[in-house]
């Protein structure tokens, strides 16, 4: 039984890494993929480990964190890395070391008792590198797996009181940017809740907040560079205050997990549209004031959008370009 080793920082994992691992799979009975991380790298090792498990479910994934120097001419440095590799994979040798790196492949393989198999060092098969991805992930989006896409995707959130056009603008911008948007889960939940006639409880709001974030995370894995979110868990926390008369630490804790790159507060300068679950114009103004108060503490840019749908759309596109550096596809 032959064993092939593929190693790297996988910062982030990409289609080129998958190509390399698939080549190793053709050559050996078992493939070990070893993530060698430095403690100061921007993406945590456990996150990258999960991504590799998802991308390569047939491989054995191992991780190690070390702060050894990188010096392709120093034998002592190679010895340090070889010792870390052997400890991480739990064996002294492997049959094959499969890399795209002529700079260190031969000398590393020799210390592991392996034959070095050099695969596509010029990156002709998959013309991408992790360095290029980190420099501009959006230009190289097609090379990223779902987990890394969710990490890099820019998230834009629309918040505000009832009947302020959040859903309409989120959906419109998703079409313009050829991407996805996340509808508000609280609305269909409320429709079904009202049918029962039961009183609202904190558990209802916890359920809504968790589902809103779960829907967002699922959409982020398939979005195209940017994701538009119709409300967030913070909105759920504010409505908990409204309906139950007090804050909910549990819902607020869920809301604290959300991360957005840009938030739009939708203005109330649009006609009130009554339906079966909305409150009133007066409540809309009260809730809008509460949103304004809470949004002062948001770390990301928060911009208010007013005017017609066309005016709001134009201002949103300008803000996304200005703050996030993303423009609609040509």
C-alpha positions as CSV (number, residue, x, y, z in Angstrom):
1,X,0.0,0.0,0.0
2,X,1.6,3.3,-1.1
3,X,1.1,6.6,0.7
4,X,1.4,10.1,-0.9
5,X,1.9,13.3,1.0
6,X,0.6,16.7,-0.1
7,X,1.6,19.6,2.1
8,X,1.2,23.4,2.1
9,X,-0.2,26.4,4.0
10,X,-3.5,26.3,2.0
11,X,-4.0,30.0,2.7
12,X,-6.6,29.6,1.3
13,X,-7.2,26.2,-0.3
14,X,-8.0,26.5,-4.0
15,X,-8.6,24.6,-7.2
16,X,-4.8,24.2,-7.8
17,X,-4.5,22.4,-4.5
18,X,-7.4,20.1,-5.4
19,X,-5.7,19.4,-8.7
20,X,-2.5,18.5,-6.9
21,X,-4.2,16.2,-4.4
22,X,-6.2,14.5,-7.2
23,X,-2.9,13.8,-9.0
24,X,-1.6,12.2,-5.7
25,X,-4.7,10.1,-5.5
26,X,-3.9,8.7,-9.0
27,X,-0.4,7.7,-7.8
28,X,-1.0,6.2,-4.4
29,X,-3.5,4.1,-2.4
30,X,-3.6,6.7,0.5
31,X,-3.3,10.4,0.4
32,X,-2.3,12.5,3.4
33,X,-2.9,16.3,3.1
34,X,-0.9,18.2,5.7
35,X,-1.7,21.8,6.5
36,X,1.5,23.4,7.9
37,X,0.4,26.7,9.5
38,X,2.1,29.6,11.1
39,X,0.4,31.0,14.3
40,X,0.1,34.5,12.9
41,X,-1.6,33.7,9.6
42,X,-4.9,35.5,8.9
43,X,-7.2,32.5,8.5
44,X,-7.2,30.2,11.5
45,X,-5.8,26.7,11.0
46,X,-9.0,25.0,12.2
47,X,-11.0,26.9,9.6
48,X,-8.7,25.8,6.8
49,X,-8.7,22.3,8.1
50,X,-12.5,22.1,7.8
51,X,-12.3,23.5,4.2
52,X,-9.8,20.8,3.3
53,X,-12.0,18.1,4.8
54,X,-14.9,19.4,2.7
55,X,-12.9,19.7,-0.6
56,X,-11.0,16.4,-0.2
57,X,-13.3,14.0,1.7
58,X,-11.4,11.0,0.5
59,X,-8.0,12.2,1.9
60,X,-6.6,12.1,5.4
61,X,-6.3,15.7,6.6
62,X,-3.7,16.6,9.2
63,X,-2.7,20.0,10.6
64,X,0.4,21.3,12.4
65,X,1.3,24.8,13.6
66,X,4.9,25.8,13.8
67,X,6.9,29.0,13.6
68,X,10.0,27.5,12.0
69,X,11.8,29.8,9.6
70,X,11.6,29.3,5.8
71,X,15.1,29.0,4.2
72,X,15.5,26.8,1.1
73,X,19.3,26.7,1.5
74,X,19.6,25.7,5.2
75,X,19.7,22.0,6.0
76,X,18.9,22.6,9.7
77,X,15.7,24.3,8.7
78,X,14.7,21.3,6.5
79,X,15.4,19.1,9.5
80,X,13.1,21.1,11.7
81,X,10.2,21.0,9.1
82,X,10.8,17.3,8.5
83,X,10.5,16.5,12.2
84,X,7.2,18.5,12.4
85,X,5.9,16.7,9.4
86,X,6.7,13.3,10.8
87,X,5.0,14.1,14.1
88,X,1.9,15.5,12.4
89,X,1.3,12.6,10.1
90,X,2.3,10.0,12.7
91,X,4.8,8.1,10.7
92,X,8.5,8.4,9.9
93,X,8.3,8.0,6.1
94,X,5.9,8.2,3.1
95,X,6.3,6.8,-0.4
96,X,5.7,9.9,-2.4
97,X,5.8,13.6,-1.8
98,X,3.7,15.3,-4.4
99,X,4.3,19.1,-4.8
100,X,4.4,21.8,-7.4
101,X,7.5,23.3,-5.7
102,X,10.9,22.5,-7.2
103,X,12.5,24.9,-4.6
104,X,12.0,22.6,-1.6
105,X,10.4,19.4,-2.9
106,X,13.5,17.2,-3.4
107,X,15.2,18.0,-0.1
108,X,12.0,17.6,1.9
109,X,11.3,14.3,0.2
110,X,14.7,13.0,0.9
111,X,14.2,13.6,4.7
112,X,11.0,11.7,4.6
113,X,12.3,8.7,2.6
114,X,10.0,9.6,-0.2
115,X,10.2,10.0,-4.0
116,X,9.4,13.6,-5.0
117,X,6.7,13.9,-7.7
118,X,6.7,17.3,-9.2
119,X,3.3,18.3,-10.7
120,X,2.7,21.3,-13.0
121,X,5.3,23.7,-11.4
122,X,4.5,26.4,-14.0
123,X,0.8,26.3,-13.0
124,X,-0.5,25.7,-16.5
125,X,-3.2,23.3,-15.5
126,X,-4.7,25.6,-12.9
127,X,-3.3,29.1,-13.3
128,X,-3.7,30.3,-9.7
129,X,-1.7,30.7,-6.5
130,X,-2.7,31.4,-2.9
131,X,-0.7,34.6,-3.1
132,X,-2.8,35.8,-6.0
133,X,-6.0,34.8,-4.3
134,X,-5.1,36.7,-1.1
135,X,-4.2,39.8,-3.2
136,X,-7.5,39.8,-5.1
137,X,-10.0,37.0,-4.2
138,X,-12.8,38.6,-6.2
139,X,-10.9,38.5,-9.5
140,X,-10.1,34.8,-8.9
141,X,-13.4,33.8,-7.4
142,X,-13.8,30.7,-9.6
143,X,-10.8,29.0,-8.0
144,X,-12.2,29.2,-4.5
145,X,-14.2,26.4,-2.8
146,X,-17.5,27.1,-1.0
147,X,-15.9,27.5,2.5
148,X,-13.4,30.1,1.3
149,X,-16.0,31.9,-0.7
150,X,-18.1,32.3,2.5
151,X,-15.0,33.7,4.2
152,X,-14.1,36.2,1.5
153,X,-17.6,37.3,0.3
154,X,-18.5,40.8,1.0
155,X,-21.7,41.0,3.0
156,X,-24.1,44.0,2.7
157,X,-27.0,44.2,5.2
158,X,-30.3,46.1,4.8
159,X,-32.0,47.1,8.1
160,X,-34.8,49.4,9.1
161,X,-38.4,49.5,10.3
162,X,-41.3,47.8,8.5
163,X,-42.2,48.8,5.0
164,X,-39.0,50.6,4.1
165,X,-38.1,48.6,1.0
166,X,-35.4,46.3,2.3
167,X,-36.5,43.2,0.4
168,X,-37.1,45.1,-2.8
169,X,-33.7,46.7,-2.9
170,X,-31.8,43.5,-1.7
171,X,-33.4,41.5,-4.5
172,X,-32.8,44.3,-7.1
173,X,-29.1,44.6,-6.2
174,X,-28.6,40.9,-6.3
175,X,-29.8,40.9,-9.9
176,X,-27.5,43.7,-10.8
177,X,-24.4,42.1,-9.2
178,X,-25.4,38.6,-10.5
179,X,-25.3,37.1,-7.0
180,X,-27.6,36.0,-4.2
181,X,-29.7,37.7,-1.6
182,X,-31.0,36.3,1.7
183,X,-34.7,37.0,2.4
184,X,-36.0,37.8,5.9
185,X,-36.9,34.6,7.7
186,X,-38.9,36.5,10.4
187,X,-41.6,37.4,8.0
188,X,-42.8,33.9,7.0
189,X,-42.3,32.8,10.6
190,X,-44.6,35.6,11.8
191,X,-47.3,34.7,9.2
192,X,-47.3,31.1,10.5
193,X,-47.1,32.2,14.2
194,X,-50.1,34.5,13.8
195,X,-52.2,31.6,12.6
196,X,-51.7,29.8,15.9
197,X,-52.8,32.8,18.1
198,X,-50.0,31.9,20.5
199,X,-48.1,34.6,22.4
200,X,-44.5,35.4,21.4
201,X,-41.7,33.9,23.4
202,X,-38.0,34.4,23.6
203,X,-37.6,30.9,22.0
204,X,-39.4,32.2,18.9
205,X,-36.8,35.0,18.5
206,X,-33.9,32.7,19.1
207,X,-35.2,30.4,16.4
208,X,-35.6,33.3,14.0
209,X,-32.1,34.7,14.7
210,X,-30.4,31.3,14.3
211,X,-32.3,30.5,11.1
212,X,-31.5,34.0,9.6
213,X,-27.8,33.4,10.2
214,X,-27.9,29.9,8.9
215,X,-29.6,31.0,5.7
216,X,-27.0,33.7,5.3
217,X,-24.1,31.3,5.8
218,X,-25.6,28.9,3.3
219,X,-26.0,31.6,0.7
220,X,-22.5,33.0,1.3
221,X,-21.0,29.7,0.1
222,X,-22.6,30.2,-3.3
223,X,-22.6,33.9,-3.7
224,X,-20.7,35.8,-6.4
225,X,-18.3,38.1,-4.5
226,X,-21.0,39.9,-2.7
227,X,-24.1,38.9,-0.7
228,X,-27.1,41.0,0.1
229,X,-28.9,40.3,3.4
230,X,-32.5,41.4,4.0
231,X,-32.2,42.1,7.8
232,X,-30.0,40.3,10.3
233,X,-30.2,38.8,13.8
234,X,-29.8,42.3,15.3
235,X,-33.1,43.2,13.8
236,X,-34.6,40.1,15.5
237,X,-33.1,41.4,18.9
238,X,-34.8,44.8,18.4
239,X,-38.2,43.2,17.6
240,X,-37.8,41.0,20.8
241,X,-37.6,44.3,22.7
242,X,-40.7,45.5,21.0
243,X,-42.9,42.4,21.5
244,X,-41.7,41.2,24.9
245,X,-40.7,44.6,26.4
246,X,-37.2,43.7,27.3
247,X,-33.9,42.8,25.7
248,X,-32.9,39.1,25.2
249,X,-29.2,38.3,26.0
250,X,-29.6,35.1,24.1
251,X,-30.7,36.8,20.9
252,X,-28.2,39.6,21.3
253,X,-25.4,36.9,21.6
254,X,-26.5,35.4,18.3
255,X,-26.6,38.9,16.7
256,X,-23.1,39.6,17.9
257,X,-21.8,36.7,15.7
258,X,-22.9,38.5,12.5
259,X,-20.3,40.3,10.4
260,X,-21.1,42.8,7.7
261,X,-18.9,44.9,5.5
262,X,-21.5,47.6,4.8
263,X,-25.0,48.3,6.3
264,X,-27.8,50.3,4.8
265,X,-30.5,51.8,7.0
266,X,-33.5,52.1,4.8
267,X,-35.3,55.5,5.2
268,X,-39.0,55.9,6.0
269,X,-39.6,58.4,3.2
270,X,-41.5,55.8,1.2
271,X,-45.2,55.1,1.4
272,X,-46.5,52.9,4.2
273,X,-47.9,49.6,2.7
274,X,-50.2,47.9,5.2
275,X,-50.5,44.1,5.2
276,X,-51.7,41.4,7.6
277,X,-48.6,41.4,9.9
278,X,-47.3,45.0,9.9
279,X,-48.0,47.3,12.8
280,X,-48.6,51.0,11.8
281,X,-47.0,54.1,10.5
282,X,-46.5,55.3,14.1
283,X,-44.7,52.1,15.1
284,X,-42.6,52.3,12.0
285,X,-41.2,55.7,13.1
286,X,-40.6,54.5,16.6
287,X,-38.8,51.4,15.4
288,X,-36.8,53.5,12.9
289,X,-35.5,55.6,15.8
290,X,-34.5,52.5,17.7
291,X,-32.6,51.2,14.7
292,X,-30.8,54.6,14.4
293,X,-29.7,54.3,18.1
294,X,-28.5,50.8,17.8
295,X,-26.6,51.2,14.6
296,X,-24.3,53.9,16.1
297,X,-22.3,51.0,17.6
298,X,-21.8,49.0,14.4
299,X,-18.1,48.7,13.4
300,X,-18.8,48.7,9.6
301,X,-19.9,51.8,7.6
302,X,-23.7,52.5,8.1
303,X,-25.4,54.6,5.4
304,X,-29.0,55.7,5.2
305,X,-30.7,55.3,1.9
306,X,-33.6,57.6,1.0
307,X,-35.5,58.5,-2.2
308,X,-37.1,56.4,-4.9
309,X,-36.0,52.8,-5.7
310,X,-33.9,54.1,-8.6
311,X,-32.2,56.7,-6.4
312,X,-31.6,54.2,-3.6
313,X,-30.2,51.7,-6.1
314,X,-27.8,54.3,-7.6
315,X,-26.6,55.4,-4.1
316,X,-26.1,51.8,-3.0
317,X,-24.0,51.0,-6.0
318,X,-21.9,54.1,-5.5
319,X,-21.4,53.2,-1.8
320,X,-20.5,49.6,-2.6
321,X,-17.9,50.8,-5.1
322,X,-16.5,53.4,-2.6
323,X,-16.4,51.3,0.5
324,X,-15.9,47.7,-0.8
325,X,-14.2,48.3,-4.2
326,X,-16.8,46.1,-6.0
327,X,-18.7,47.1,-9.2
328,X,-21.5,45.3,-11.0
329,X,-20.3,42.8,-13.6
330,X,-19.9,44.4,-17.1
